[in-house]
Amino acid sequence: MSKLEVLKAIREAEDSAREIIAKSELEASELITKARLSATEIIQSGKSNSESASQEIIAEARGTAEKEARKVTKGGESSVDTIHNQSQNNRKKAVQTVLDAFRSS
């Protein structure tokens, strides 16, 4: 091989190496872009799943609290009814006692 052929082969090898490097850098850039996109999708999916789970937990807690509130309300209403009924009886006795006191005076 002559000196000219060797130099030509070296230039061709350098050009080929530059093309390989450029192609590799492009592929690396595409991989990074895809990885970032995938990471963003994963993060958004995680946020969505988290929000959904939070809403389910809140709804469940609200339902439980409403059931408990109904029980307490029923118990309170029952107590109020009992007190009201007892006070009706006591009012009759109180009126009678007052009337008896006036009559005996």
C-alpha positions in Angstrom: 0.0 0.0 0.0 1.2 3.4 -0.9 1.4 6.3 1.4 -1.5 8.0 -0.3 -3.7 4.9 0.0 -2.8 4.7 3.8 -3.8 8.3 4.3 -7.0 7.8 2.3 -7.8 4.7 4.4 -7.1 6.7 7.6 -9.4 9.6 6.4 -12.2 7.1 5.6 -11.8 5.5 9.0 -11.9 8.8 10.7 -15.0 9.8 8.7 -16.6 6.5 9.5 -15.8 7.0 13.2 -17.3 10.5 13.1 -20.5 9.0 11.6 -20.6 6.3 14.2 -20.1 8.8 17.0 -22.8 11.1 15.6 -25.2 8.2 15.2 -24.5 7.0 18.8 -25.0 10.5 20.2 -28.3 10.8 18.4 -29.4 7.4 19.7 -28.3 8.3 23.2 -30.3 11.6 23.0 -33.4 9.7 21.8 -33.0 7.2 24.7 -32.8 10.0 27.2 -35.8 11.7 25.7 -37.8 8.5 25.9 -36.7 7.8 29.4 -37.7 11.3 30.5 -41.1 10.9 28.9 -41.6 7.5 30.5 -40.6 8.9 33.9 -43.1 11.8 33.5 -45.8 9.3 32.6 -45.0 7.2 35.6 -45.0 10.2 38.0 -48.3 11.4 36.6 -49.8 7.9 36.9 -48.6 7.7 40.5 -50.1 11.0 41.3 -53.4 10.0 39.7 -53.4 6.7 41.6 -52.6 8.5 44.8 -55.4 11.0 44.4 -57.8 8.2 43.5 -56.8 6.2 46.6 -57.1 9.4 48.8 -60.6 10.1 47.5 -61.6 6.5 48.3 -60.2 6.7 51.8 -62.0 10.1 52.3 -65.3 8.7 51.0 -65.0 5.7 53.2 -64.2 7.8 56.3 -67.1 10.1 55.5 -69.5 7.2 55.2 -68.3 5.8 58.5 -68.6 9.2 60.2 -72.1 9.7 58.8 -73.2 6.3 60.1 -71.8 7.2 63.5 -73.5 10.6 63.4 -76.8 8.9 62.6 -76.4 6.6 65.6 -75.5 9.5 67.9 -78.4 11.5 66.6 -80.9 8.7 67.1 -79.6 8.2 70.6 -79.9 12.0 71.3 -83.4 12.1 69.9 -84.4 9.2 72.0 -83.0 10.9 75.1 -84.8 14.2 74.2 -88.1 12.3 73.7 -87.6 10.6 77.1 -86.9 13.9 78.8 -89.8 15.6 77.1 -92.2 12.8 78.2 -90.9 12.9 81.7 -91.3 16.7 81.8 -94.9 16.3 80.6 -95.7 14.2 83.6 -93.7 16.5 86.0 -95.6 19.6 84.6 -98.9 18.0 85.4 -97.7 17.3 88.9 -96.2 20.8 89.3 -99.5 22.5 88.1 -101.4 20.3 90.5 -99.0 21.2 93.4 -99.3 24.9 92.6 -103.1 24.7 92.4 -103.3 22.7 95.7 -101.0 25.4 97.3 -103.3 28.2 96.2 -106.4 26.3 97.3 -105.1 25.5 100.7 -104.1 29.2 101.3 
